[in-house]
Amino acid sequence: MKQEILKKDIAKSIEIISSKIAYNANFVKREISIKGNINCCILYMKGISDNKYIEEIILKPLLLHIESPIEKNKISAREIARKYILSSDIEFESSIENLIYFISSGKCVILVDGATEAIVCSAKSDAYRSIDESRSEKSVLGTRESFVENLDLNIAMIQRKIQNPNLKIEKYKIGNKTKTDVVLTYIEGVIDPQVLSEIKKRINEIKTPVMLTSGILEQFIEKKTFSIFPQCKNTERPDKVVFDLLEGKAALFVAETPAALVVPAVFIEFFQSIEDYSERTILSNFSRLMRFIALVTVLILEPIYLVLLSYNPGLLPYKLILVIISSRQGIPLPPILEILAMDIAIEILREGGLRLPSPVGTTLAIVGGIVIGDAAVSAHLVSNMTLFIVAITVVSTFLIPSYEMTLSIRFLRFPLIILAQAFGFLGLLAGLFMLIVIIIDLESFGIPYFSPMAPQRIKDDLRDTMVRAPLKESLKEAVTFKLSLRRKK
């Protein structure tokens, strides 16, 4: 389709652009006349463009600083921009469609009568939330900064930490209707070329009218969209992104989104924290082991409790059986309904807490859990032992650093509970076996999801998995994300 080009007659150009941006109360047309009776028109969007910037950098120089009249037969948008526009970010465009996009995205467009090109200046408002501590990924020893809704500022935070000319920044426009800026960052020479090629291929294959958040982008670039496990890593922390880029990964930023999407991602790293590298080796390993113990607890504590009560009570110590029998006296519900009822109640409280302001939401989750648990025990609907098992499981979910992985693990315990109740230990083992097979079969941009442990065991990278070696060893170049090196291994 042939694009409509800017007219030499400024009145016609203004009319065409105005008709295409009709019924927009924020659309501003400021017509001026500079020396030599040259008509110009400043076009921008109020609210997303900075009015003060436009006045100081564009209007004042054009109206006050032009000393000699400009001859009409020598009009050139490039010459006017070179001499009088003070903006450091200037480009020239003749396509009407592109000019409308620039105006809608917050840039300022200057039309000059008689010129076949328009001057486009960056004038986007900087009225964004200031850099603050991450709310979902708090850190004791790490930095206190997180990404904000300003794409340029997010990229700048990465560039400040990686002062390397090989840091590459590529911009894409995704969404037929939203035309959202998506930025791909990586370190050339560190990222594997095959992985990079696969990432770019998936970005270029995206066909969607809307792209608003990194979560939407994640679902478009994942290969297995129905997988329970996240194949990309979402983070609000610049230090995490920097660490991942240095490992040979890439980061994707979506405009107006205060998070980055790191690819590829493997299962083990969702249980690692950036703090692990700031703590002493033994203490760091203790923290990691506690997270994996928490993972096992969330997945199998409740199913094993059901199996022991329903199928193999003889495996329990005699005194413990007496305690359980005593706690279950007068309870009308079978153990599985007790556990499911309490788990669902906790999930409802968690979801409700997310929708409320932070202090209120936290209070609701804690107080609500205590009140509901106490009421259930007092009403003889749930036994004390069941409530204790559920409480340990819920607290264990708090140890997993990644919110996305926490959601996956919380969901997985429900099918394991049902399998354990229906088939006993065999059902639980079958469920865990299927879970391991799914994880091993999964890939993230060509990288096996269970790397570096399976399916190909990479001994060099085992120094930083469930536990880590001292930093001199664990910070060596990883092979996990290098497809070419993996094959040689």
Secondary structure in CASP SS format (residue, H / E / C, confidence):
PFRMAT SS
TARGET T0000
AUTHOR 0000-0000-0000
METHOD secondary structure of the structure
MODEL  1
M C 1.00
K C 1.00
Q C 1.00
E C 1.00
I E 1.00
L C 1.00
K C 1.00
K C 1.00
D C 1.00
I H 1.00
A H 1.00
K H 1.00
S H 1.00
I H 1.00
E H 1.00
I H 1.00
I H 1.00
S H 1.00
S H 1.00
K H 1.00
I C 1.00
A C 1.00
Y C 1.00
N C 1.00
A C 1.00
N C 1.00
F E 1.00
V E 1.00
K E 1.00
R E 1.00
E E 1.00
I E 1.00
S E 1.00
I E 1.00
K C 1.00
G C 1.00
N C 1.00
I E 1.00
N E 1.00
C E 1.00
C E 1.00
I E 1.00
L E 1.00
Y E 1.00
M E 1.00
K E 1.00
G C 1.00
I C 1.00
S E 1.00
D C 1.00
N H 1.00
K H 1.00
Y H 1.00
I H 1.00
E H 1.00
E H 1.00
I H 1.00
I H 1.00
L H 1.00
K H 1.00
P H 1.00
L H 1.00
L H 1.00
L H 1.00
H C 1.00
I C 1.00
E C 1.00
S C 1.00
P C 1.00
I C 1.00
E C 1.00
K H 1.00
N H 1.00
K H 1.00
I C 1.00
S C 1.00
A H 1.00
R H 1.00
E H 1.00
I H 1.00
A H 1.00
R H 1.00
K H 1.00
Y H 1.00
I C 1.00
L C 1.00
S C 1.00
S C 1.00
D C 1.00
I E 1.00
E E 1.00
F E 1.00
E E 1.00
S C 1.00
S E 1.00
I H 1.00
E H 1.00
N H 1.00
L H 1.00
I H 1.00
Y H 1.00
F H 1.00
I H 1.00
S H 1.00
S C 1.00
G C 1.00
K C 1.00
C E 1.00
V E 1.00
I E 1.00
L E 1.00
V E 1.00
D C 1.00
G C 1.00
A C 1.00
T C 1.00
E C 1.00
A E 1.00
I E 1.00
V E 1.00
C E 1.00
S C 1.00
A C 1.00
K E 1.00
S C 1.00
D C 1.00
A C 1.00
Y C 1.00
R C 1.00
S C 1.00
I C 1.00
D C 1.00
E C 1.00
S C 1.00
R C 1.00
S C 1.00
E C 1.00
K C 1.00
S C 1.00
V C 1.00
L C 1.00
G C 1.00
T C 1.00
R C 1.00
E C 1.00
S C 1.00
F C 1.00
V C 1.00
E C 1.00
N C 1.00
L H 1.00
D H 1.00
L H 1.00
N H 1.00
I H 1.00
A H 1.00
M H 1.00
I H 1.00
Q H 1.00
R H 1.00
K H 1.00
I C 1.00
Q C 1.00
N C 1.00
P C 1.00
N C 1.00
L E 1.00
K E 1.00
I E 1.00
E E 1.00
K E 1.00
Y E 1.00
K E 1.00
I E 1.00
G C 1.00
N C 1.00
K C 1.00
T C 1.00
K C 1.00
T E 1.00
D E 1.00
V E 1.00
V E 1.00
L E 1.00
T E 1.00
Y E 1.00
I E 1.00
E C 1.00
G C 1.00
V C 1.00
I C 1.00
D C 1.00
P H 1.00
Q H 1.00
V H 1.00
L H 1.00
S H 1.00
E H 1.00
I H 1.00
K H 1.00
K H 1.00
R H 1.00
I H 1.00
N H 1.00
E C 1.00
I C 1.00
K C 1.00
T C 1.00
P C 1.00
V C 1.00
M C 1.00
L C 1.00
T C 1.00
S H 1.00
G H 1.00
I H 1.00
L H 1.00
E H 1.00
Q H 1.00
F H 1.00
I H 1.00
E C 1.00
K C 1.00
K C 1.00
T C 1.00
F C 1.00
S C 1.00
I C 1.00
F C 1.00
P C 1.00
Q C 1.00
C C 1.00
K E 1.00
N E 1.00
T E 1.00
E C 1.00
R C 1.00
P H 1.00
D H 1.00
K H 1.00
V H 1.00
V H 1.00
F H 1.00
D H 1.00
L H 1.00
L H 1.00
E C 1.00
G C 1.00
K C 1.00
A E 1.00
A E 1.00
L E 1.00
F E 1.00
V E 1.00
A C 1.00
E C 1.00
T C 1.00
P C 1.00
A C 1.00
A E 1.00
L E 1.00
V E 1.00
V E 1.00
P C 1.00
A C 1.00
V C 1.00
F H 1.00
I H 1.00
E H 1.00
F H 1.00
F H 1.00
Q C 1.00
S C 1.00
I H 1.00
E H 1.00
D H 1.00
Y H 1.00
S C 1.00
E C 1.00
R C 1.00
T H 1.00
I H 1.00
L H 1.00
S H 1.00
N H 1.00
F H 1.00
S H 1.00
R H 1.00
L H 1.00
M H 1.00
R H 1.00
F H 1.00
I H 1.00
A H 1.00
L H 1.00
V H 1.00
T H 1.00
V H 1.00
L H 1.00
I H 1.00
L H 1.00
E H 1.00
P H 1.00
I H 1.00
Y H 1.00
L H 1.00
V H 1.00
L H 1.00
L H 1.00
S H 1.00
Y C 1.00
N C 1.00
P H 1.00
G H 1.00
L H 1.00
L C 1.00
P C 1.00
Y H 1.00
K H 1.00
L H 1.00
I H 1.00
L H 1.00
V H 1.00
I H 1.00
I H 1.00
S H 1.00
S H 1.00
R C 1.00
Q C 1.00
G C 1.00
I C 1.00
P C 1.00
L C 1.00
P C 1.00
P H 1.00
I H 1.00
L H 1.00
E H 1.00
I H 1.00
L H 1.00
A H 1.00
M H 1.00
D H 1.00
I H 1.00
A H 1.00
I H 1.00
E H 1.00
I H 1.00
L H 1.00
R H 1.00
E H 1.00
G H 1.00
G H 1.00
L H 1.00
R C 1.00
L C 1.00
P C 1.00
S H 1.00
P H 1.00
V H 1.00
G H 1.00
T H 1.00
T H 1.00
L H 1.00
A H 1.00
I H 1.00
V H 1.00
G H 1.00
G H 1.00
I H 1.00
V H 1.00
I H 1.00
G H 1.00
D H 1.00
A H 1.00
A H 1.00
V H 1.00
S H 1.00
A C 1.00
H C 1.00
L C 1.00
V C 1.00
S C 1.00
N H 1.00
M H 1.00
T H 1.00
L H 1.00
F H 1.00
I H 1.00
V H 1.00
A H 1.00
I H 1.00
T H 1.00
V H 1.00
V H 1.00
S H 1.00
T H 1.00
F C 1.00
L C 1.00
I C 1.00
P C 1.00
S C 1.00
Y H 1.00
E H 1.00
M H 1.00
T H 1.00
L H 1.00
S H 1.00
I H 1.00
R H 1.00
F H 1.00
L H 1.00
R H 1.00
F H 1.00
P H 1.00
L H 1.00
I H 1.00
I H 1.00
L H 1.00
A H 1.00
Q H 1.00
A H 1.00
F H 1.00
G H 1.00
F H 1.00
L H 1.00
G H 1.00
L H 1.00
L H 1.00
A H 1.00
G H 1.00
L H 1.00
F H 1.00
M H 1.00
L H 1.00
I H 1.00
V H 1.00
I H 1.00
I H 1.00
I H 1.00
D H 1.00
L C 1.00
E E 1.00
S E 1.00
F C 1.00
G C 1.00
I E 1.00
P E 1.00
Y C 1.00
F C 1.00
S C 1.00
P C 1.00
M C 1.00
A C 1.00
P C 1.00
Q C 1.00
R C 1.00
I C 1.00
K H 1.00
D H 1.00
D H 1.00
L H 1.00
R H 1.00
D E 1.00
T C 1.00
M C 1.00
V C 1.00
R E 1.00
A C 1.00
P C 1.00
L H 1.00
K H 1.00
E H 1.00
S H 1.00
L C 1.00
K C 1.00
E C 1.00
A C 1.00
V C 1.00
T C 1.00
F C 1.00
K C 1.00
L H 1.00
S H 1.00
L H 1.00
R H 1.00
R H 1.00
K H 1.00
K C 1.00
END
